[in-house]
Amino acid sequence: MAKRAYALEGSIFIAGAAVQWLRDGLGLVKSASETGPLARSADPSQNVYMVPAFVGLGAPWWDSEARGAIYGLTRNSGPAEIAKAVLEAVCYQTRDLLSAMRKDWASHGDTVLRVDGGMVASNWTMQFLADILNAPVDRPTILETTAVGAAWLAGSKVGVWPGQAEFAASWERDTRFEPQMDEANRIDKLAGWDLAVRRTLLT
């Protein structure tokens, strides 16, 4: 007998593609792996925000007419500050999505976010994600979890892959990133992001 399962899903339109834009559109980096070290070198006193609405904003905003914008630029802003704003934007959008999901599920226990994909190789980005979510972030040993899941679905259909419980047990954590940011700093950063999004939606 088949077992029915439910999942919450939300779409962030632009995440890794914003890093590709830094590389291919602006030429600020030669490879995506350079963005983390570049962001680490940014001036911490500058509060630059990028809203990467290149094709609109996805969940929870759902505004297909919104377009990208950068806020907080000064004459001292440069490649490092822009790279930092791009990586932070991925984390801020993840926080917006998680906040929306929390309104739709009954359990509000402790959150541990499991991540995957090419961007999660950046230690800097994963640490900022844990900081801005105020929750642990777990990076697996196999980064391309989506591909592994698709392989399991195909394999389980023809009976050459272990059952769901055995497959879930095969997941292994590589690194856990614990939040380190103080609450006042997190609140200030989130307020700046929320203001940037509101301004983008009004344009």
Backbone torsions as a table, in degrees:
resi	resn	phi	psi	omega
1	MET	NA	128.4	179.3
2	ALA	-69.4	145.3	-179.9
3	LYS	-107.9	127.0	-179.5
4	ARG	-77.3	138.0	178.7
5	ALA	-133.5	151.4	-179.0
6	TYR	-125.2	151.0	178.9
7	ALA	-143.7	147.3	170.8
8	LEU	-93.3	135.5	-179.3
9	GLU	-135.4	141.1	174.5
10	GLY	-141.1	146.6	-174.0
11	SER	-108.9	123.8	168.7
12	ILE	-101.0	115.3	-171.9
13	PHE	-64.8	-42.7	-175.8
14	ILE	-126.5	117.5	175.8
15	ALA	-132.6	-87.5	178.0
16	GLY	-61.0	-27.5	179.6
17	ALA	-63.9	-26.0	177.1
18	ALA	-68.5	-35.0	175.4
19	VAL	-67.7	-39.5	175.8
20	GLN	-61.3	-35.6	178.0
21	TRP	-65.1	-40.2	175.3
22	LEU	-58.2	-40.0	-176.8
23	ARG	-78.8	-53.9	-171.1
24	ASP	-89.8	-34.0	-177.7
25	GLY	-84.5	-45.0	-177.1
26	LEU	-101.5	-20.3	-178.1
27	GLY	68.1	28.1	-178.9
28	LEU	-76.9	-25.2	177.9
29	VAL	-135.7	157.6	176.9
30	LYS	-92.3	-24.1	177.1
31	SER	-145.0	155.0	-177.8
32	ALA	-60.6	-29.7	-177.4
33	SER	-66.4	-15.9	-179.8
34	GLU	-79.1	-15.3	-172.9
35	THR	-68.2	-37.5	179.6
36	GLY	-61.9	-53.8	176.7
37	PRO	-59.4	-36.2	178.9
38	LEU	-65.9	-43.8	178.4
39	ALA	-62.9	-37.1	-179.8
40	ARG	-62.5	-27.4	-178.3
41	SER	-86.7	-0.9	-177.1
42	ALA	-67.8	153.7	177.1
43	ASP	-69.2	115.1	-176.9
44	PRO	-67.1	-15.7	-179.1
45	SER	-81.0	-11.0	179.6
46	GLN	-92.8	131.1	179.6
47	ASN	-108.5	79.4	-179.8
48	VAL	-97.5	130.4	179.2
49	TYR	-121.1	136.6	172.2
50	MET	-118.5	128.6	173.4
51	VAL	-103.7	103.5	-171.2
52	PRO	-82.6	58.8	-177.9
53	ALA	-87.9	54.9	-178.2
54	PHE	-62.0	-33.2	179.8
55	VAL	-127.5	31.2	-177.2
56	GLY	98.4	176.9	178.0
57	LEU	-110.2	132.8	178.6
58	GLY	-86.0	-147.9	-177.6
59	ALA	-61.8	141.5	0.2
60	PRO	-94.8	14.1	-172.8
61	TRP	-87.9	-42.1	179.0
62	TRP	51.5	60.3	176.5
63	ASP	-124.2	99.9	-177.3
64	SER	-74.6	-14.1	-178.5
65	GLU	-91.1	-13.3	-179.9
66	ALA	-64.5	150.1	178.3
67	ARG	-132.5	157.5	-172.7
68	GLY	-62.2	152.5	179.8
69	ALA	-155.0	152.5	175.0
70	ILE	-121.8	130.6	-178.0
71	TYR	-120.2	150.8	174.0
72	GLY	88.8	12.1	-179.9
73	LEU	-68.2	141.9	171.7
74	THR	-128.2	178.8	178.5
75	ARG	-67.6	-18.5	178.9
76	ASN	-90.2	-3.4	179.1
77	SER	-74.1	139.9	-179.2
78	GLY	-145.9	-162.5	-177.8
79	PRO	-55.4	-38.9	-178.1
80	ALA	-64.6	-43.0	-179.0
81	GLU	-67.8	-36.7	178.6
82	ILE	-69.5	-42.1	177.8
83	ALA	-61.4	-42.5	178.5
84	LYS	-61.9	-42.5	-179.9
85	ALA	-64.1	-36.6	179.2
86	VAL	-66.3	-47.1	-180.0
87	LEU	-65.9	-40.6	178.4
88	GLU	-63.1	-35.3	-178.2
89	ALA	-60.6	-37.0	176.8
90	VAL	-61.0	-42.0	-179.2
91	CYS	-69.9	-41.4	178.2
92	TYR	-62.8	-41.8	179.3
93	GLN	-64.9	-36.4	176.3
94	THR	-64.0	-40.4	177.4
95	ARG	-62.9	-42.5	178.9
96	ASP	-60.7	-42.2	-179.4
97	LEU	-66.1	-44.1	179.6
98	LEU	-64.1	-39.5	178.1
99	SER	-61.8	-40.4	178.3
100	ALA	-67.1	-39.9	179.9
101	MET	-65.3	-35.9	-179.1
102	ARG	-62.7	-23.0	177.6
103	LYS	-77.0	-14.5	-173.7
104	ASP	-108.4	-4.9	178.2
105	TRP	-117.5	152.1	-173.7
106	ALA	-74.8	-37.0	-175.7
107	SER	-84.9	131.5	178.0
108	HIS	-122.2	42.6	178.7
109	GLY	-75.4	-170.2	179.8
110	ASP	-62.2	140.9	-178.8
111	THR	-103.4	131.8	167.2
112	VAL	-126.0	119.6	-176.3
113	LEU	-93.9	123.7	173.2
114	ARG	-96.2	132.7	-174.1
115	VAL	-121.8	161.6	173.5
116	ASP	-158.5	173.0	-178.6
117	GLY	105.4	168.9	-175.1
118	GLY	-60.8	-37.1	-175.5
119	MET	-66.2	-25.5	-175.3
120	VAL	-71.1	-7.3	175.5
121	ALA	-68.6	-18.1	-179.7
122	SER	-80.2	110.4	178.0
123	ASN	-60.8	-39.3	-178.2
124	TRP	-61.0	-45.8	-178.0
125	THR	-65.9	-42.7	-178.8
126	MET	-66.8	-34.5	177.0
127	GLN	-67.9	-40.9	178.3
128	PHE	-66.3	-36.6	177.6
129	LEU	-61.3	-46.5	177.2
130	ALA	-60.6	-40.4	-179.2
131	ASP	-63.9	-45.9	-172.9
132	ILE	-77.1	-26.0	175.3
133	LEU	-83.8	-19.0	-172.5
134	ASN	56.0	44.4	-178.2
135	ALA	-152.8	152.0	177.8
136	PRO	-65.1	146.2	176.5
137	VAL	-122.0	123.9	-178.4
138	ASP	-104.5	124.3	175.9
139	ARG	-102.6	129.4	-177.2
140	PRO	-82.8	166.9	176.0
141	THR	-69.1	-32.7	175.6
142	ILE	-103.4	112.0	-173.8
143	LEU	-73.9	-32.0	-176.9
144	GLU	-89.7	67.6	-178.0
145	THR	-63.7	-33.8	180.0
146	THR	-59.8	-44.0	179.4
147	ALA	-64.7	-39.9	178.5
148	VAL	-64.8	-40.5	178.6
149	GLY	-63.9	-41.2	177.8
150	ALA	-63.6	-39.5	177.9
151	ALA	-64.3	-39.3	178.7
152	TRP	-65.0	-41.5	179.1
153	LEU	-60.6	-43.1	179.2
154	ALA	-67.8	-43.8	-178.5
155	GLY	-67.3	-38.3	-179.7
156	SER	-68.2	-30.0	179.6
157	LYS	-63.2	-36.5	-178.5
158	VAL	-100.7	6.0	172.7
159	GLY	77.6	24.9	-179.9
160	VAL	-111.6	12.2	-178.1
161	TRP	-129.2	149.9	-179.1
162	PRO	-64.2	167.4	179.8
163	GLY	-66.2	174.4	-175.0
164	GLN	-59.8	-44.3	-178.1
165	ALA	-64.7	-42.6	178.8
166	GLU	-65.6	-38.7	178.9
167	PHE	-65.6	-43.3	179.6
168	ALA	-62.8	-35.8	-178.9
169	ALA	-69.9	-16.8	-178.8
170	SER	-79.2	-10.3	179.6
171	TRP	-66.2	133.8	-180.0
172	GLU	-128.4	136.1	178.9
173	ARG	-85.6	135.2	174.3
174	ASP	-92.5	-51.1	-176.4
175	THR	-143.9	139.6	169.6
176	ARG	-108.9	127.4	177.3
177	PHE	-101.8	119.0	-179.0
178	GLU	-97.2	142.4	178.3
179	PRO	-62.4	137.6	-178.6
180	GLN	-126.7	-11.5	-175.2
181	MET	-75.9	139.4	177.8
182	ASP	-73.0	154.7	-171.3
183	GLU	-62.1	-40.2	-178.6
184	ALA	-62.7	-42.4	179.4
185	ASN	-65.4	-42.0	179.4
186	ARG	-62.2	-44.2	-179.9
187	ILE	-61.6	-43.0	179.6
188	ASP	-62.5	-44.1	-178.6
189	LYS	-65.2	-42.4	179.3
190	LEU	-66.9	-36.0	177.3
191	ALA	-64.0	-40.4	177.8
192	GLY	-64.4	-40.8	177.9
193	TRP	-65.7	-45.7	-179.2
194	ASP	-60.2	-38.9	178.2
195	LEU	-66.3	-41.6	179.0
196	ALA	-61.4	-42.0	178.9
197	VAL	-65.1	-43.9	179.8
198	ARG	-61.1	-41.5	179.1
199	ARG	-65.5	-36.4	179.0
200	THR	-67.3	-40.6	-179.0
201	LEU	-67.7	-24.3	-179.0
202	LEU	-85.1	-14.4	-176.9
203	THR	-79.8	NA	NA
